[in-house]
Amino acid sequence: MISLFDLFKIGLGPSSSHTVGPMRAAHRFADRMADLPLCPLHKSPARIVVTLYGSLALTAEGHGTLKAILLGLAGEIPENVDPESAKKLVNHIQTTHLLSLNGTSFSFDYQNDIILDTATIPPIHPNTIQFEAFARDGSLLTCQRFCSVGGGFITPEEQAKTMSYTLPEVPYRFCSGKELLAHTRTQGTDIADIILTNETATRPLWDVEKGLDRIADVMFTCIEAGLHHTDILPGPLKVKRRAATLYRKLQERTNSQPSPHGVMNWISLFAIAVNEENAAGGRVVTAPTNGAAGVIPAVLRYYRDFCPEYTQKGVRQFLLTAAAIGGLFKLNASISGAEVGCQGEVGVASSMAAAGLTAALGGTPEQCEHAAEIAMEHHLGMTCDPVAGLVQIPCIERNAFGAVKAVNASSLALSDNGTHYVSLDHVIKTMAETGRDMNHRYKETALGGLAVNVPAC
């Protein structure tokens, strides 16, 4: 079982695989540097060189990768770093050319010590990072390579060769939707209870519930922030935030003459608000990635604001059920846009949200599985083609569509008895195969699709 707290990570935008993952990798490298044995002065660490490959190199500036690496090397971790403090720390490193790593100050040239290798094709994963530490005499002290495999997950490159996961021992192990449903039938319970039982095998119940409530709180707080900010998003596109304007118009319309598209407009607004915050480098929850961070919060807010069935317990059921679905995609396919395109990000988020909403509205496990299948089935083949390498166009609007699809998928599943031709396992397998067949230009490299057909400035 992949823990829900691995899938739902609190961090900074704009990208889980290009910002959160690299920050974690840099932080881990910094920790390992502290474990190096004491050496003579000429053999002590004096320079660090970071090399980005593949998709990371191609979209480093637009995805905030360079700043994330500086923060990680400086000892920051995504879930704790304050967005405003992060900006000041990055600016200090860039202007002074000094980096403090575990109490030791290094000369660090932001422009030359981070190398963007766009020519070399990484052997294992398109998101690969290499860290090298050199001694005063120029000799190599250590070299460590990590793969950022989506959703903020990182793994040493050697381990990524096998793409194997060391899963904890839990009461209900499952590696497929079929096995998950079998557990619910055997135990006479729902998907959320299966996941809760597994989570409480490794931590106390109060800690799990506190973590779930914090995830929901950060999601709702992010929506609220996005509804009120009116600045220009960073980057050459100069995209103006529009959530605040949409929010005002929807409020005015609601108070005068309700629109027949009212609920759909609100769902879209909530998703846009989150992803504008993400694009601005604000605090979001990877759900399961930053690029798709708006889908689940939007559907969860829809459940809270528009569904009479809403309860706090329902919010927890929503997130627990969504985590089960996200774990299956992570385990059997991918949640990395660099690996399988946006079907692995917005598509998976929509699938998770559809299942979560269905559970919160009282759907059976079979209906939850059906909702998840419907949502992904209609995201198959979705490319990842960010204009200018920024998580803005088409990413922000794409979250709105993913959220609306999730609600529609849930509605369709709840109107049926759970029996359907295409299973969730079938659609996960198909998504993985589609991702493997997809040309690399359409997988977060900004080398194809809208990324080349829309002027960047």
C-alpha positions in Angstrom: 0.0 0.0 0.0 1.2 3.5 -0.9 0.3 5.7 2.0 -2.2 8.5 1.5 0.4 10.8 3.1 2.8 10.0 0.2 0.2 10.8 -2.4 -1.1 14.0 -0.6 2.0 16.0 0.1 2.0 19.7 1.3 4.5 21.7 -0.6 5.1 24.7 -2.9 4.1 25.1 -6.6 4.4 25.0 -9.4 5.3 21.3 -10.0 5.5 18.2 -7.9 8.0 16.4 -10.1 10.0 19.5 -11.1 9.8 21.5 -7.8 8.8 19.3 -4.9 10.8 16.2 -6.0 14.0 18.1 -6.8 13.8 20.0 -3.5 13.5 16.7 -1.7 16.4 15.2 -3.7 18.7 18.2 -2.9 17.7 18.0 0.8 18.6 14.3 0.8 21.9 15.0 -0.9 22.7 17.7 1.7 22.0 15.3 4.5 24.3 12.7 3.0 27.0 15.3 2.6 26.9 15.7 6.4 27.8 12.0 6.7 31.0 12.2 4.7 34.0 11.3 6.8 36.3 14.0 8.1 39.1 14.6 5.6 42.3 16.8 5.3 41.6 20.4 4.2 42.5 19.7 0.6 40.0 16.8 0.5 37.1 18.6 2.2 34.1 19.6 0.2 34.5 22.9 -1.7 32.1 22.8 -4.7 28.8 21.3 -5.5 27.6 20.8 -9.1 24.0 19.9 -10.0 23.1 18.5 -13.4 19.5 18.3 -14.6 18.6 16.0 -17.4 15.6 15.4 -19.7 12.4 17.1 -18.9 13.9 18.7 -15.8 16.5 20.5 -17.9 14.1 21.5 -20.7 11.6 23.2 -18.4 13.8 24.1 -15.4 13.0 27.8 -15.2 9.3 27.6 -15.8 8.8 24.8 -13.4 10.8 26.4 -10.6 13.4 23.6 -10.5 16.4 25.8 -10.1 15.0 27.6 -7.0 13.8 24.3 -5.6 17.3 22.9 -5.7 18.7 25.9 -3.9 16.1 25.6 -1.2 16.8 21.9 -0.8 20.5 22.3 -0.5 20.0 25.0 2.0 18.1 22.6 4.2 14.4 23.4 3.4 11.8 20.7 2.8 8.6 21.3 0.8 6.0 20.7 3.5 7.6 23.2 6.0 9.1 26.0 3.9 7.3 29.3 3.9 6.7 30.7 0.4 7.7 34.3 1.3 10.8 33.1 3.3 11.7 30.9 0.4 11.8 33.8 -2.1 14.1 35.7 0.2 16.5 32.8 0.7 16.7 32.1 -3.0 17.4 35.8 -3.7 20.2 35.8 -1.0 21.9 32.7 -2.6 21.6 34.2 -6.1 23.0 37.6 -5.1 25.8 36.5 -2.7 26.8 33.3 -4.6 27.0 31.6 -1.2 25.2 28.5 -0.1 25.2 27.3 3.5 25.0 23.5 3.6 24.9 21.9 7.0 26.7 24.8 8.6 29.4 25.0 6.0 29.5 27.9 3.5 30.1 27.1 -0.1 30.7 29.3 -3.1 27.8 28.5 -5.4 27.3 30.1 -8.7 23.7 29.8 -9.6 24.3 30.2 -13.3 27.2 27.8 -13.7 26.9 25.2 -10.9 23.5 24.1 -12.0 23.9 22.5 -15.5 21.0 22.0 -17.8 21.8 19.0 -20.0 19.1 18.9 -22.6 21.1 16.7 -25.0 21.7 13.6 -22.8 18.8 11.2 -22.6 18.6 9.8 -19.0 18.9 6.0 -19.0 16.1 5.3 -16.5 13.7 8.2 -16.1 13.1 11.5 -18.0 13.3 13.4 -14.7 16.9 12.7 -13.5 19.1 14.8 -11.2 22.8 14.4 -10.5 24.6 15.9 -7.5 28.4 16.0 -7.4 30.6 17.2 -4.5 34.2 18.2 -5.3 37.2 18.7 -2.9 39.4 21.7 -2.8 42.0 19.8 -5.0 39.3 19.2 -7.6 38.8 15.5 -6.9 35.3 14.0 -6.8 34.1 13.2 -3.3 30.6 11.8 -4.0 28.1 11.6 -6.9 24.5 10.8 -6.3 21.7 10.6 -8.9 18.0 10.7 -8.2 14.9 10.3 -10.3 11.8 12.5 -9.7 9.1 10.0 -10.6 6.0 12.2 -10.2 3.9 13.5 -7.3 7.0 14.6 -5.4 8.3 11.1 -5.1 12.0 10.6 -5.6 14.1 7.5 -5.8 17.8 6.8 -6.3 18.5 6.0 -9.9 19.8 2.5 -9.1 16.5 1.7 -7.4 14.5 3.3 -10.2 15.9 0.7 -12.6 13.6 -1.9 -11.2 10.8 0.5 -10.4 10.1 -1.6 -7.3 8.5 -0.3 -4.2 9.1 -1.5 -0.6 5.6 -1.5 0.7 4.9 -1.7 4.4 3.2 -4.7 6.0 -0.5 -3.8 6.3 -3.6 -5.8 7.1 -5.1 -5.5 3.6 -2.5 -5.7 0.8 -3.8 -5.0 -2.7 -2.2 -4.3 -6.0 -5.3 -4.0 -8.2 -8.8 -2.7 -8.2 -10.0 -6.2 -8.2 -8.1 -7.1 -5.1 -9.3 -3.9 -3.3 -12.9 -4.7 -4.1 -12.4 -8.3 -2.9 -11.3 -6.9 0.5 -14.4 -4.7 0.8 -16.6 -7.7 0.1 -14.8 -10.1 2.4 -14.9 -7.5 5.3 -18.3 -6.1 4.5 -17.0 -2.6 4.5 -16.0 0.3 2.2 -12.8 1.4 0.5 -12.2 4.2 3.0 -12.3 1.8 5.9 -9.8 -0.6 4.2 -7.4 2.3 3.7 -7.9 3.6 7.2 -7.2 0.2 8.7 -4.0 0.0 6.7 -2.9 3.5 7.7 -3.5 2.9 11.4 -1.3 -0.2 11.2 1.7 2.2 10.9 0.5 5.2 13.0 -2.2 6.0 15.6 -5.7 6.8 14.5 -5.6 10.3 15.9 -2.5 11.0 13.8 -4.2 9.8 10.6 -7.3 11.8 11.3 -5.3 14.9 12.1 -3.3 14.4 8.9 -6.5 14.1 6.8 -8.0 17.2 8.4 -4.8 19.2 7.7 -4.8 18.1 4.1 -8.4 19.2 3.6 -7.6 22.5 5.5 -4.7 23.3 3.2 -6.8 22.6 0.2 -9.6 24.9 1.3 -7.1 27.6 2.4 -5.5 27.4 -1.0 -8.8 27.9 -2.8 -9.5 31.0 -0.6 -6.1 32.5 -1.3 -6.7 32.0 -5.0 -10.1 33.6 -4.9 -8.6 36.9 -3.7 -5.2 37.3 -5.4 -5.2 39.5 -8.5 -1.6 39.8 -9.5 0.2 38.6 -12.7 1.6 35.1 -12.6 5.4 34.8 -12.9 7.0 34.1 -16.2 7.2 35.5 -19.8 3.5 34.8 -20.6 2.4 37.5 -18.1 -0.9 35.6 -17.4 -3.3 37.6 -15.3 -5.0 35.8 -12.6 -8.8 35.5 -13.2 -10.2 33.6 -10.3 -10.9 36.7 -8.3 -12.8 38.3 -11.2 -14.7 35.1 -11.8 -15.5 34.9 -8.1 -17.0 38.4 -8.1 -19.1 37.8 -11.2 -20.4 34.5 -9.8 -21.4 36.1 -6.6 -23.2 38.9 -8.4 -25.0 36.5 -10.6 -26.0 34.3 -7.7 -27.5 37.3 -5.9 -29.4 38.4 -9.0 -30.3 35.7 -11.5 -28.8 32.2 -11.0 -27.1 30.7 -14.1 -28.2 27.3 -15.4 -24.5 26.5 -15.4 -24.0 27.8 -11.9 -22.6 24.7 -10.1 -20.3 23.9 -12.9 -19.0 27.4 -12.9 -18.2 27.2 -9.2 -16.4 23.9 -9.6 -14.3 25.4 -12.4 -13.6 28.5 -10.3 -12.3 26.5 -7.3 -9.9 24.5 -9.6 -8.7 27.6 -11.3 -8.1 29.3 -7.9 -5.9 26.5 -6.7 -3.8 26.2 -9.9 -3.2 29.9 -10.1 -1.8 29.7 -6.5 0.3 26.7 -7.7 1.6 28.6 -10.7 2.5 31.5 -8.4 4.6 29.2 -6.2 2.0 29.2 -3.3 1.3 26.4 -0.9 -0.7 23.5 -2.4 -1.3 19.8 -1.8 0.1 17.4 -4.4 -3.1 15.6 -5.4 -1.5 13.5 -6.7 0.7 16.1 -8.4 1.1 19.9 -8.3 0.1 20.3 -12.0 -3.2 18.6 -11.1 -3.5 20.1 -7.6 -6.8 21.9 -8.3 -9.0 18.9 -9.2 -9.5 17.2 -5.9 -9.8 20.5 -3.8 -12.4 21.7 -6.3 -14.5 18.6 -6.1 -14.1 18.5 -2.3 -15.3 22.1 -2.0 -18.2 21.2 -4.3 -19.1 18.4 -1.9 -18.8 20.8 1.1 -20.8 23.7 -0.4 -23.4 22.1 -2.7 -24.1 18.6 -1.4 -26.6 18.2 1.5 -24.9 14.9 2.4 -21.8 16.8 3.5 -20.2 15.8 6.8 -16.7 16.0 8.2 -16.6 12.2 8.2 -17.5 12.4 4.5 -14.4 14.6 3.8 -12.2 11.9 5.3 -14.0 9.2 3.4 -13.4 11.2 0.2 -9.7 11.5 0.8 -9.2 7.9 1.9 -11.0 6.6 -1.1 -9.2 8.9 -3.5 -5.9 7.8 -2.0 -6.7 4.1 -2.8 -7.3 5.0 -6.4 -4.2 7.2 -6.7 -2.1 4.4 -5.2 -3.2 2.0 -7.8 -2.2 4.4 -10.6 1.1 5.1 -9.0 1.8 1.4 -8.5 0.7 0.1 -11.9 1.2 3.0 -14.2 2.5 6.5 -13.4 1.5 9.9 -12.1 4.4 11.7 -13.9 3.6 14.0 -16.8 7.2 13.5 -18.0 6.5 9.8 -18.2 2.9 9.4 -19.4 1.7 12.9 -20.3 -1.1 14.8 -18.5 -3.3 11.7 -18.4 -1.1 10.7 -15.5 -1.7 14.0 -13.7 -5.1 15.6 -14.4 -6.5 12.3 -15.5 -5.4 10.5 -12.3 -6.6 13.4 -10.2 -10.0 13.3 -11.9 -10.2 9.6 -11.3 -9.3 9.9 -7.6 -11.8 12.8 -7.2 -14.6 10.9 -8.9 -14.1 7.9 -6.6 -13.8 10.1 -3.5 -17.0 12.0 -4.2 -18.9 8.8 -4.9 -17.8 7.4 -1.5 -18.7 10.6 0.3 -22.2 10.6 -1.3 -22.8 7.0 -0.1 -21.8 5.1 -3.1 -20.8 1.4 -2.9 -17.2 0.3 -3.4 -18.2 -1.0 -6.9 -19.7 2.4 -7.8 -16.5 4.2 -6.5 -14.4 1.9 -8.8 -16.8 2.6 -11.7 -16.6 6.4 -11.2 -12.8 6.2 -11.1 -12.8 4.2 -14.3 -15.1 6.5 -16.1 -13.1 9.6 -15.3 -9.8 8.1 -16.5 -11.3 6.5 -19.6 -12.1 10.0 -20.9 -8.6 11.4 -20.1 -6.7 8.7 -22.0 -4.1 10.1 -24.3 -4.0 13.6 -22.8 -0.7 15.2 -23.6 1.5 17.4 -21.4 2.4 20.5 -23.4 3.0 23.5 -21.2 3.5 26.7 -23.1 6.9 28.2 -22.3 7.4 25.3 -19.8 5.1 27.0 -17.3 2.4 25.3 -15.4 -0.1 27.8 -16.6 -1.4 27.3 -20.2 -3.2 24.9 -20.6 -2.7 23.5 -17.1 -4.9 25.9 -15.1 -8.0 25.4 -17.3 -7.3 21.7 -17.6 -7.8 21.3 -13.9 -11.2 22.9 -14.2 -12.2 20.4 -16.9 -10.8 17.5 -14.8 -12.9 18.5 -11.8 -16.1 18.8 -13.8 -15.4 15.4 -15.4 -15.0 13.9 -12.0 -18.4 15.2 -10.8 -20.0 13.9 -14.0 -18.3 10.5 -13.6 -19.5 10.2 -10.1 -23.0 11.1 -11.1 -23.0 8.5 -13.9 -21.6 5.8 -11.5 -24.2 6.6 -8.8 -27.0 6.2 -11.3 -25.9 2.6 -12.0 -25.4 -0.5 -9.9 -21.6 -0.7 -10.4 -21.7 -3.2 -13.2 -19.7 -2.1 -16.3 -17.6 -3.6 -19.2 -14.3 -1.7 -18.6 -12.8 -2.2 -15.2 -10.5 0.3 -13.4 -7.6 -2.3 -13.8 -8.2 -2.3 -17.6 -8.1 1.5 -17.9 -5.0 1.7 -15.7 -3.2 -0.8 -17.9 -4.4 1.1 -21.0 -3.1 4.4 -19.6 0.3 3.0 -18.9 0.5 1.6 -22.4 -0.7 4.8 -24.0 2.0 6.7 -22.0 4.7 4.4 -23.2 3.6 4.9 -26.8 3.3 8.7 -26.6 6.0 10.7 -28.3 8.4 12.3 -25.8 7.6 15.8 -27.2 4.2 15.5 -25.6 5.4 14.5 -22.2 6.3 17.7 -20.2 9.2 18.6 -22.3 7.5 21.6 -23.9 8.7 20.4 -27.2 5.4 19.7 -28.9 1.7 20.5 -29.0 0.6 23.9 -27.6 4.1 24.5 -26.3 5.4 25.0 -29.8 2.3 26.3 -31.6 1.5 29.1 -29.2 3.9 32.1 -29.0 5.6 32.2 -25.6 5.7 36.0 -25.5 
